[in-house]
Amino acid sequence: MSLMITDECINCDVCEPECPNNAISQGEEIYVIDPNLCTQCVGHYDEPQCQQVCPVDCIPLDPSHPETQEELYQKYLVISGKA
């Protein structure tokens, strides 16, 4: 599953630079995660970096984008140009 940012986001700007896939950007009101680019940091790190730095824990799994670990890894390979 990709991740999502909930409306508890305080726009603190710490998550965006941590994303190795550039999946996080400023939305109209809060930061947003592009599910086509989010791999939960699979291929880069053991844990999602945005979740690690978020001070308000507003980055849960996005139930509308279910993916297996293998699917996330395959997406990582495509995004990184290693496919």
C-alpha contacts under 8 A as a table, 3 or more apart, distances in Angstrom:
res1	aa1	res2	aa2	distance
1	M	39	T	7.67
1	M	40	Q	7.59
1	M	61	L	6.13
1	M	62	D	6.12
1	M	63	P	6.95
1	M	65	H	5.35
1	M	66	P	4.27
1	M	67	E	4.30
1	M	68	T	6.74
1	M	72	L	7.57
2	S	35	P	5.40
2	S	38	C	5.27
2	S	39	T	6.03
2	S	40	Q	6.11
2	S	61	L	6.10
2	S	62	D	5.64
2	S	65	H	6.03
2	S	66	P	7.11
2	S	67	E	7.20
3	L	33	I	6.82
3	L	35	P	7.10
3	L	38	C	6.76
3	L	40	Q	6.70
3	L	59	I	6.30
3	L	60	P	5.73
3	L	61	L	4.40
3	L	62	D	4.88
4	M	32	V	6.82
4	M	33	I	5.66
4	M	35	P	7.91
4	M	59	I	5.44
4	M	60	P	5.86
4	M	61	L	6.10
4	M	62	D	5.20
5	I	8	E	7.95
5	I	9	C	6.76
5	I	30	I	7.97
5	I	31	Y	6.71
5	I	32	V	5.80
5	I	33	I	6.67
5	I	58	C	5.68
5	I	59	I	4.64
5	I	60	P	6.90
6	T	9	C	6.04
6	T	58	C	5.33
6	T	59	I	6.41
6	T	60	P	7.77
7	D	30	I	6.96
7	D	58	C	7.55
8	E	56	V	7.28
8	E	58	C	5.80
9	C	12	C	7.78
9	C	30	I	6.12
9	C	31	Y	7.18
9	C	56	V	7.11
9	C	58	C	5.96
10	I	30	I	7.33
10	I	56	V	7.77
11	N	30	I	5.92
11	N	31	Y	6.55
12	C	15	C	7.97
13	D	16	E	6.11
13	D	17	P	7.84
14	V	17	P	6.55
14	V	18	E	7.13
14	V	50	C	7.73
14	V	53	V	6.58
14	V	54	C	6.83
15	C	18	E	5.33
15	C	19	C	6.77
15	C	24	I	7.37
15	C	49	Q	7.56
15	C	50	C	4.67
15	C	51	Q	7.73
15	C	53	V	6.40
15	C	54	C	6.36
16	E	19	C	5.78
16	E	22	N	7.33
16	E	23	A	7.93
16	E	24	I	5.16
16	E	25	S	6.30
16	E	50	C	7.41
17	P	20	P	7.85
17	P	22	N	7.79
18	E	49	Q	5.95
18	E	50	C	6.02
19	C	22	N	5.40
19	C	23	A	6.47
19	C	24	I	6.66
19	C	41	C	7.51
19	C	49	Q	6.61
19	C	50	C	6.48
20	P	23	A	7.86
20	P	41	C	7.03
20	P	44	H	7.22
21	N	37	L	6.07
21	N	38	C	6.72
21	N	39	T	7.84
21	N	41	C	7.85
21	N	79	I	7.39
22	N	25	S	7.56
22	N	37	L	7.20
23	A	33	I	5.33
23	A	34	D	5.03
23	A	35	P	7.38
23	A	36	N	7.82
23	A	37	L	5.00
23	A	38	C	5.52
24	I	31	Y	6.68
24	I	32	V	5.60
24	I	33	I	4.51
24	I	34	D	6.45
25	S	31	Y	5.55
25	S	32	V	5.56
25	S	33	I	6.60
26	Q	29	E	7.67
26	Q	30	I	6.16
26	Q	31	Y	4.30
26	Q	32	V	6.14
27	G	30	I	5.19
27	G	31	Y	4.98
27	G	32	V	5.56
28	E	31	Y	7.90
33	I	37	L	7.95
33	I	38	C	6.96
34	D	37	L	5.52
34	D	38	C	6.23
35	P	38	C	5.08
35	P	65	H	7.10
37	L	75	K	7.74
37	L	79	I	7.24
38	C	41	C	7.25
39	T	42	V	5.39
39	T	72	L	5.01
39	T	73	Y	7.09
39	T	75	K	6.78
39	T	76	Y	6.21
40	Q	47	E	6.99
40	Q	48	P	4.88
40	Q	49	Q	7.98
40	Q	72	L	7.48
41	C	44	H	5.26
41	C	45	Y	5.35
41	C	46	D	7.09
41	C	47	E	6.38
41	C	48	P	5.02
41	C	49	Q	6.88
42	V	45	Y	6.01
42	V	46	D	6.75
42	V	47	E	7.60
42	V	48	P	7.79
42	V	69	Q	7.66
42	V	72	L	6.40
42	V	73	Y	5.83
42	V	76	Y	6.77
43	G	73	Y	6.22
43	G	76	Y	6.18
43	G	77	L	7.86
45	Y	48	P	6.91
45	Y	49	Q	7.50
47	E	52	Q	7.67
48	P	51	Q	5.57
48	P	52	Q	6.61
49	Q	52	Q	4.98
49	Q	53	V	6.48
50	C	53	V	5.42
50	C	54	C	6.01
50	C	59	I	7.46
51	Q	54	C	5.33
51	Q	57	D	6.70
51	Q	58	C	7.91
51	Q	59	I	5.88
51	Q	60	P	7.93
54	C	57	D	5.51
54	C	58	C	7.08
54	C	59	I	7.55
57	D	60	P	7.74
62	D	65	H	5.72
62	D	66	P	7.30
63	P	66	P	5.91
67	E	70	E	7.97
67	E	71	E	5.76
67	E	72	L	6.42
68	T	71	E	5.08
68	T	72	L	6.25
69	Q	72	L	5.05
69	Q	73	Y	6.15
70	E	73	Y	4.99
70	E	74	Q	6.15
71	E	74	Q	5.06
71	E	75	K	6.16
72	L	75	K	5.05
72	L	76	Y	6.17
73	Y	76	Y	4.91
73	Y	77	L	6.29
74	Q	77	L	5.07
74	Q	78	V	6.43
74	Q	83	A	7.64
75	K	78	V	5.17
75	K	79	I	6.11
76	Y	79	I	5.13
76	Y	80	S	5.91
77	L	80	S	5.29
77	L	81	G	5.98
77	L	82	K	4.79
77	L	83	A	4.77
78	V	81	G	5.18
78	V	82	K	6.17
78	V	83	A	5.10
79	I	82	K	7.74
80	S	83	A	7.76
